[in-house]
Amino acid sequence: MRKWGEMHPALRAVLVGAAACAVILAASLIAGQSLDDAAANAIFYAMMIGGVVFFMTKRFQTAAERLDEHGDLVVFLRFPQSSLGSLNSVWRMGIAVPGAERIEFQPIVDDTLTPSGRGRTLTGVGVVDVPVRKANRHDNQQDVPLDFRIITLGSDGGVIEIAAGPATLQKIEHAIESESS
């Protein structure tokens, strides 16, 4: 269902809007509003919710496509073995550029790709013998989407974890393996 929604953002927005309309209409009628007021409120809010869903979906797709043209990838990165309470143990969204046993990582604020903070170059990057895992609810609490996969990599700075979509992780693995071979 999620993949279908990504392929058809307009239909997804219409379905979300229709569901919101039904819920708001039912809640308004139960609350005692007249049918005319309830219908007007439901239609208004359904159009707003559907519009937000549509434009947010289109905006993120456009940003990802723009990055893909330059070979940049949107990922989440963290250092799982950092000290307790350290900000390095928190997932940070950013733009990654994989290269010859290195990954250049620039933290970003949100899907507008606005840089935040200082970029970091991770050197000596290589795949370790830890299987790729699926993001869980603990990762999702830090805004990592549940359909993302997480790969563990070794680097000169220690163990790092990168969360991204399956296609993005394949690009990262391919870049690291092809350069180190």
C-alpha positions as CSV (number, residue, x, y, z in Angstrom):
1,M,0.0,0.0,0.0
2,R,2.8,2.4,0.8
3,K,4.6,1.8,-2.5
4,W,1.3,2.3,-4.3
5,G,0.9,5.6,-2.5
6,E,4.4,6.7,-3.5
7,M,3.6,5.8,-7.2
8,H,0.3,7.7,-7.1
9,P,0.6,10.8,-4.8
10,A,-2.6,12.5,-6.1
11,L,-4.7,9.4,-5.5
12,R,-3.2,8.9,-2.1
13,A,-4.1,12.5,-1.2
14,V,-7.6,12.0,-2.4
15,L,-8.0,8.9,-0.3
16,V,-6.6,10.5,2.8
17,G,-8.9,13.5,2.2
18,A,-11.9,11.3,1.7
19,A,-11.1,9.3,4.9
20,A,-10.6,12.6,6.8
21,C,-13.9,13.9,5.4
22,A,-15.8,10.8,6.7
23,V,-14.3,11.0,10.1
24,I,-14.8,14.7,10.5
25,L,-18.4,14.4,9.2
26,A,-19.2,11.6,11.6
27,A,-17.6,13.4,14.6
28,S,-19.4,16.6,13.8
29,L,-22.8,14.9,13.5
30,I,-22.2,13.1,16.8
31,A,-21.2,16.4,18.4
32,G,-24.7,17.7,17.4
33,Q,-23.9,20.1,14.5
34,S,-26.4,20.5,11.7
35,L,-25.8,18.4,8.6
36,D,-25.0,21.6,6.6
37,D,-22.3,22.8,9.1
38,A,-20.9,19.3,9.5
39,A,-20.6,18.8,5.7
40,A,-19.0,22.2,5.2
41,N,-16.5,21.6,8.0
42,A,-15.7,18.1,6.7
43,I,-15.2,19.2,3.2
44,F,-13.0,22.1,4.2
45,Y,-10.7,20.1,6.5
46,A,-10.6,17.2,4.1
47,M,-9.3,19.5,1.3
48,M,-6.7,21.0,3.6
49,I,-5.5,17.6,4.8
50,G,-5.4,16.1,1.3
51,G,-3.6,19.2,0.0
52,V,-0.9,19.0,2.7
53,V,-0.4,15.2,2.0
54,F,-0.1,15.9,-1.7
55,F,2.3,18.8,-1.5
56,M,4.5,17.2,1.1
57,T,4.7,14.0,-0.9
58,K,5.6,15.9,-4.1
59,R,8.1,18.1,-2.3
60,F,10.1,15.2,-0.8
61,Q,10.1,13.3,-4.1
62,T,11.4,16.4,-5.9
63,A,14.2,16.8,-3.4
64,A,15.2,13.1,-3.6
65,E,15.2,13.3,-7.4
66,R,17.3,16.5,-7.4
67,L,19.9,14.8,-5.1
68,D,20.0,11.6,-7.2
69,E,21.0,13.6,-10.2
70,H,24.2,14.6,-8.4
71,G,24.9,11.2,-6.9
72,D,24.0,12.4,-3.4
73,L,21.9,10.2,-1.1
74,V,19.5,11.1,1.8
75,V,20.4,8.9,4.8
76,F,20.2,8.8,8.6
77,L,23.5,8.2,10.4
78,R,24.6,7.5,14.0
79,F,27.5,6.1,16.0
80,P,26.0,3.3,18.1
81,Q,29.0,2.8,20.3
82,S,29.4,6.4,21.4
83,S,29.1,7.3,25.0
84,L,25.6,7.2,26.7
85,G,23.8,10.5,26.2
86,S,26.1,11.7,23.4
87,L,24.5,13.3,20.4
88,N,26.4,10.9,18.2
89,S,24.1,8.1,19.4
90,V,21.1,9.9,17.9
91,W,20.0,9.4,14.3
92,R,20.8,12.5,12.2
93,M,19.4,13.0,8.7
94,G,21.8,14.2,6.1
95,I,23.2,13.9,2.6
96,A,25.8,11.2,2.0
97,V,28.2,11.0,-0.8
98,P,29.9,7.6,-0.8
99,G,33.4,7.3,-2.4
100,A,36.6,5.4,-2.2
101,E,36.4,3.9,1.4
102,R,34.9,7.2,2.6
103,I,31.5,8.8,3.0
104,E,31.0,12.5,3.1
105,F,28.1,13.3,5.4
106,Q,26.4,16.7,5.6
107,P,23.6,17.0,8.3
108,I,20.4,18.6,7.0
109,V,17.4,20.1,8.8
110,D,14.5,18.5,7.0
111,D,13.4,17.5,3.5
112,T,14.2,21.0,2.2
113,L,17.8,19.9,2.3
114,T,18.9,22.9,4.3
115,P,22.4,22.1,5.7
116,S,22.8,22.3,9.5
117,G,26.1,22.0,11.3
118,R,29.5,21.0,10.0
119,G,30.0,18.3,7.4
120,R,32.0,15.3,8.3
121,T,34.1,12.9,6.2
122,L,34.2,9.3,7.4
123,T,37.3,7.5,6.2
124,G,38.3,3.9,6.1
125,V,34.7,2.9,5.6
126,G,34.0,-0.8,5.1
127,V,31.2,-3.3,5.4
128,V,31.3,-5.5,8.6
129,D,29.8,-8.9,9.2
130,V,26.6,-7.6,10.8
131,P,23.4,-8.4,8.8
132,V,21.2,-5.6,7.5
133,R,18.3,-5.0,9.7
134,K,14.9,-3.3,9.4
135,A,14.3,-0.1,11.3
136,N,12.1,-0.7,14.4
137,R,9.9,1.4,16.6
138,H,12.9,2.7,18.6
139,D,14.5,4.0,15.4
140,N,11.2,5.4,14.4
141,Q,11.0,7.5,17.6
142,Q,14.0,9.4,16.1
143,D,12.2,9.9,12.8
144,V,13.7,7.0,10.9
145,P,11.0,5.7,8.6
146,L,9.9,2.1,9.4
147,D,10.5,0.9,5.8
148,F,14.2,1.9,6.0
149,R,16.9,-0.7,6.4
150,I,20.0,-0.2,8.6
151,I,23.5,-1.3,7.7
152,T,26.4,-1.4,10.1
153,L,29.8,-0.1,8.7
154,G,33.2,0.1,10.2
155,S,35.3,3.3,9.8
156,D,38.4,4.9,11.2
157,G,36.2,6.7,13.7
158,G,34.5,3.6,14.9
159,V,31.3,1.7,14.1
160,I,28.6,3.6,12.2
161,E,25.1,2.8,11.3
162,I,23.4,4.1,8.2
163,A,19.6,3.9,7.7
164,A,18.2,4.4,4.2
165,G,15.9,2.9,1.7
166,P,17.0,-0.5,0.2
167,A,18.0,1.1,-3.1
168,T,20.1,3.8,-1.4
169,L,21.8,1.1,0.8
170,Q,22.7,-0.9,-2.3
171,K,24.3,2.2,-3.9
172,I,26.3,2.8,-0.7
173,E,27.4,-0.8,-0.5
174,H,28.3,-0.9,-4.2
175,A,30.3,2.3,-3.9
176,I,32.3,1.1,-0.9
177,E,32.9,-2.5,-2.3
178,S,33.8,-1.4,-5.8
179,E,36.3,1.2,-4.5
180,S,37.9,-1.0,-1.9
181,S,38.4,-4.0,-4.2
